[in-house]
Every structure is written in C-alpha cells, then in structure tokens.
Amino acid sequence: MKLITYTHGGSTHVGAHASTGSTVVSFTQASGGDHRFASMLDLIQAGEEALEYARSLLDSPPDEAIHTLNDIVLGSPIPNPPRVRDCSLFIEHLQPAFLNMARIIAVNSDDPEAEYERLIATGNFERPKVFSEQIIYYVSDHTAISGPNELIIAPPETRQLDYELEFAAVVGKTVKDVGPQEAEKAIFGYTILNDWSCRDVQAVVMASQLGPARGKDFDGSNTLGPCIVTADEIGSPYGMDMAARVNGEEWSRGSTSAMHHTFADAITYLSSGRTIYAGEVIGSGTVLSGSPFEIGKRLKDGDEVELEVAGLGILRNRVQLSS
C-alpha cells in the first residue's frame, strides 16, 4: 500500500492511494473513527492486525471515504515520528562532500586556493575508514518535519541551502538487540527523505567535530513523503533509481544499489543494547552527486526541487531564501 496523511474538509485523515490512481481512501473515515487510524504513528504502533484491516478497507471502502486527489492536501506521511536518525548508508558521496566543505571554509581567506590546499594537507578532509566499517549517524530533529509541497524557508543566516537526495525506512515494531534477519522484518515501509542542509552554516559548526548541528537544524528541515510504501509492496529496496530535479532540470541521479550498508545493518547496529521504537525514521544518507554543492550548483530563491525514487513517488518543495 501507498499510505498517506492528508487533510480534507478541515480534518486530518490517514489513508492510502486507491488502485484508480486518481482517488484516495480515508481509513480514518472508512473505519468509523477507529483510534488506530487517528494518525500514521497510531497505525504503525497498532501492528499487523491494523494493517490488514487497512487493506480490507482499501479493497471495499464506503463512498464517503473516497476522495479525489484534487480535493486533498498531502502532508508528511508520518508528521510525528518518535525519532529520526540519518545514517551514512551511502558512503561514496562523502569524499567529494568533504572536499567541497574545505572549499567553503577556505573561501573567505585572503588566498582561498592556498588555504584550501593547506586544509586538504591536514588530512582532515579525507573520508575516515570508520564510515565503511560501521554505521555512522546523527540524530535529526523529529519535530522539524515537513511534507510534500510545503514551502521550505531557509534560516536567515544561510546563503547556501542544499537539498539531499535520500530515502528512508520507517520502523514497524519496537525492537532491541536484533540480528539482520529480524531487523529486515522490523521495517514497516519506505519513503523519500530530503535532508535540507545549510552548507555555509554547516561548514562553520563542523569545525567543532561535533556534527552538522545548526546546519541541518531548522523548521521543516526534514521533509518526508509523498507516501510510505509498505515493505511488502517494495520487496528489495536496493535497486531503485533516484533522481533530483530543480525547476524541471535534472541535477542528480543515482541508485539505491550503491548503498554500502543496508537498513537491516542500520537497525541491527542501532538496536544493540538500545531500543528502537515503532514509527522511527532511519535515513539512508545522500547518494553520490545527490546534493548541489557536490556538483558545483546552488539553489536560488523560488526554486522548485523534486526528489524521485522509483516506486516511492516524487517529493516536491519550493524554497525561500533570504536575499
């Protein structure tokens, strides 16, 4: 199923795309207000029995629970995840990313090229081996969630807002100390993730070696959508084409087949001695060439960004940057 959260007639609904392609079905309405469909998080936490009930509602919905796409407003499919962690499961993009970060740091010096060469010579901008050896991640702000078609307003201090072409796994059950096979079964579904990043701000704070911090921490900085496709519909997620377009022009292209670590690897690692909760979002990290600063481009005020992952749909947002 392609599960969605949307508003219609002033109310919020949890539902799914119907097979017609032009309509959606509200589980909230079709179930008569069953508490398990009060939110996507409620549906996930309710487990497989609730998901099976949702499938039955999708197959035979009452007329009043069917809405046309033109009459709804999509939101983030899971607007209130209990936690969001972005992992470096793709690692190829890290080396060009680190080199470009050095460029940004050097640009304000008296001799930017000489400063860049000095920074590179320190060895601090090489990709550390640890990225290939284990799962490296940071905790994102789970309250800073945005959805499809929302305006992304860059913080006033940044002049370089970037998209990041990613996708994410949504955890379907609360687990601890699981192995790879059980970890795979713990995945509820997949969605697209745009991890918006203020590169100039990030370059400054990363000198502390404490992570991206403020560079990725602002209202709406984690965009999810347009839907959550349940794991049974995707099968293996490691062969899907990925693309990013700005104002209709393709800027980035890649494939989920390039992932160095899997989501099962991530869940196994993250659950070691620790609890992972149903509804958590685990990001893949950025595919190679999956952000503008890697490829020498910059977003401008008013640009429309589309991220597409085969089978998961298109996540579209417009950006607003300060002059």
N, C-alpha and C positions, 0 to 999 in steps of 0.2 A: 504494500500500500504506500501511497504518497500522502503522508499525514501533514496536515496544515493547522495553523492557528489563524483565525481571521475574525474580522468584525463585519456584522451585517445588522442593519436596523438598530444600531446603537448597542448591540450586545456582542460579547466575545464568544466564539464558537471553536470547538475542536472538531476537526473533520478530516476528510480525505477527498482527493480528486476522484470523480466518477470515471468510468470507462469511456464515457462520451467525449471527454476531453474539454468540454465547454461548461461543465457543471461540477459542483462540489456537493458533498453530503455532510450535513452537520450531525455528528454523533451526539453532541450536547442536546440538540433538539429532538433527534430521532429516538433517543433513549428516554425521553420524558424528563430530562434534567438529572440523570444518574450522576452521582457525585464523582464517579470515576472519569467523567468527561468534563469536569469543571475546568481543567487545564491539561496541557500536554504532559506536564510533570505528574499529575494525578493518574493519567492513563498509563504512563510508563511504570510508575510505582505500583499500580494495581496488578501488573503481571500478565501472564499469557492468557488467562481466562478473559480478562477485559479486552485484550487484543483480538481474541476470537469473536467476542461479542461485537466488536467494532467491524470485523469482516462481515458478519451477518447483517449488520445494519447497512453496510455499503452495498451489499447484494440486493437488499429489499427495503429501501428507505421509504418512509411516508412522503407524500408530495410536499408537505410543508417544510421538510428538512432538506429539500433540494434547492440550491441557489446557483445562479449563473455567475460565471467569473466576473462579468462586468458589474455585478451588484455587490461585490465583496471587496474588502481591503485586506490584503495579506499582511500578517505580522511575522515576527520571528517565530518559527515553528515551536521553539521552546524558549519563551521570554524570561523564564526564571530558573535556569539550571542551578543546582546546588553548588557547582564548582565548574570552572573552565580552566583547563591546562593546555598550553600549546607546546607540543613536543617537536623536536628536530628528528622527524622520521625520514624526511628528505634531507640529505646532507650535501648534495652536490652544489647547491646554491650558496653554501656558507663561505667558500673561499672567495668568489667574486664579491660577495656581500661584505666580507671583512676588508677587502682591498678598497672597495668604494667607501667604506666607513673611514678609512685612513685618509682618503681624498677629501672627505667632508671636514675632518678635523684639521687638515693642513691648509684649507682654502683661505683662511683669514691670516695666515702668517705672512711675513714680509716676502718670503720666497717660497710659495706653495709647493713647487716641484721639489726643491731641496728638502723641505720639511716632510713631504710625502716619502721621499727616499729614506730619510732618517727614520721615520716611523716604521717603514717596512723592514729596515735593517735590524730593528729591535727584535723581530720575530714574533711580536705580539699580535700580528695580524695574519698569522698562518692558522689554518684550521687545526685545532687540537685533536689528537687521536681519540680523545675520550668520546667525541661525537659518534664515531663509528663503533666504539666499544660498549656503550650503554646509552640509555635513553636520557637525553638532556631536555629539560623542560623549564618553563616558568609558569607561575600561576597568574592567570589573567583576571580582570575584574568581572565577576559574574553578574554584577549589577549594571554593567555598561553594555547591554545587549541592544542591538538594533536589528531591523528586519528589511525585507525587500522594499525597494522604492523609497526608503527613508532618506532624507537629506542628511549627509554626514558633514557636520560643521567642525572644521579644523580648529584646534585651540589657537588663540590669537598670537602666541609666541612662535608658531611654526611657519616656515616658508616652504617646507618640503613634505607634503603629505603623500604617502605611498599606499597603494593597495598591496595586498599579499594574496596570491592565488593559492588557496588551500582548500582542503575538505576536512571533515571531522567525523569521528564516531561518537554516537550517543550511547552511553552505558544503559543497559536494560535491567540490571539487577545489582543489588548490593553484594559485594564480594570482598574477600580478604584472603591473601596467600593462595592465589590460584595459579595453576600451570597454564601453558599456552592453549591447550585444547579447551579447558573450561573458560579461559579468557575469551576465546573466539565466540563461545556460546553466550557470553555475557553482553555481546554487542546487540543493541536494540535496532539501530539503523544508522544511516549516514546522511550528512547534509553538507552544504558548501559553507566555508568559513572565509570571510575577508577580515584579516587581522590588520586593520589600519594602523599605520606607523608614521610618526613624525620623525623623519630621519635626522634632521638637524638637531633636534632636542635629544634624540636617542644617542647621537654621536657624543654629545657632551656628557650625559649621565653614565654611559658605558665605560668612560674612563675610570669610574669608581670600581669597575669589575663586579658590580652587584646586579647586572642585568639591565634590560631595556627600560624598566621602570616608567618614568614620566613620558617617555617617548611613545608608549603604547597605552597610556592610561588617561582616557578622556571619555566624555559622554558618547555612547554609541560606538565605541572603538572596536567592538566585536560584533560583526554582522553575520547572522546565520539565516539560511534559507535556500531556496524559497519553500522547501518542504523537508521532512525527514522521510527518506525512503527506507522501509523496513528491510532488515538484513536478508530475509528470505527472498525478497524480490531482486536484490543485487547479486547474490551469490558471492563470488570473489570480487572484492573491490580493487584488486591490484592489476587492472588492465584497462582503466578508463582514461579517455582523452580529456585533457584540461586546456582551457584557453581563457585569456583575458582580452577584452576589447575596450578601447576608450573612444567614445563618440563613433562607434561602429568600426574602428580600425583595430585590427589585431595587433597587440603589443607582446603578448606572451603565449607560449604553447608548451605543453608538456604532457606527461602521462603518469598516472599513479603507479605504473610498473617500475618507475625509477625510485620508489621508496626503499631505503636501506633497512629500515626497521618496519615491522608491521604493527597494526593496532593491537593485535594479541600480544606482541612483545611488550608494548607500552603498558597494557593492563597488567600483565604478569609482573613487570618491574614496579609499577606504581602501587600494586596491591601487596607487595612484600612487606609484611609486618604492619600494614596500614589498610584502612577500609576505603573502598571506592563505592560511592553511592549511586543508586539508580537515578538516572537523569543527568549525570555528569557528562560534560562535553570534553572530548580529547582531540585537539587539533593535530594535523599532520605536519605542520611546518610548511615552508614555502618550496614549491617545485622550482627547479633550475630555470632562471630567467623570469620568475614569477612575480617580480616587483619592478617598478620603473627605474629605481636607482641602480639596479643591476645592469640595465641596458641603456643607461645614459639618457633617460627621458624623465619628464616632470609633469605631474598633473597641474592643471590650471583651474582657476575658479570657474565653476559651472560645468566642468567635465562630467560626462556620464560614464561610469565604469560598469562593465558587465563581466562577471566571472561565470564560466560554464564548465561543468563537469558532466561528462556523458552519463546519462541515467539519473542524474540528480537535478537537472534543470539549469536555469540561468538566474543568477543573483545580481540584481541591478540596483545601483545607487548613484545619485548625483552628489558632487562635493561642493562645499562652500569654503573658500579660502579667504583669509584677510588680505587686503591689498597692501 
